[in-house]
Amino acid sequence: MKNLGIFLTGAITGAAIGVLLAPNSGEKTRKLLAKEVDSTMQDWEKTLAKTSKEMKAEYNKKLEDLTKHGKEWVNEAKEAVKLN
C-alpha cells in the first residue's frame, strides 16, 4: 500500500510538471492538469476498491478457517475431558 502511495505521488507530480512546462496557455494548462488529476484519482479509487475487496475476502477466509479450527479444538477438548 505504501508503494502505491509513492507511485501515485510520483505520477501526479510528473504529470503536473509536464503540464506546467508545456508551451500552452494558462487556461489550457489548468484544464490539462485537472484532467490528469481526475484520471489519476479514478485510477487510485479503482485500485483501492480492488485492494479493499481482496482484503475483505482474505479476512473472511481467515475468519472461516479460525471458526472451523476453533470448533475442532473445542470438540477435542470435550473428548479429552470425557476420557479423564
Secondary structure, DSSP 8 states (H G I E B T S, - for coil): -HHHHHHHHHHHHHHHHHHHHSS--HHHHHHHHHHHHHHHHHHHHHHHHHHHHHHHHHHHHHHHHHHHHHHHHHHHHHHHHHH-
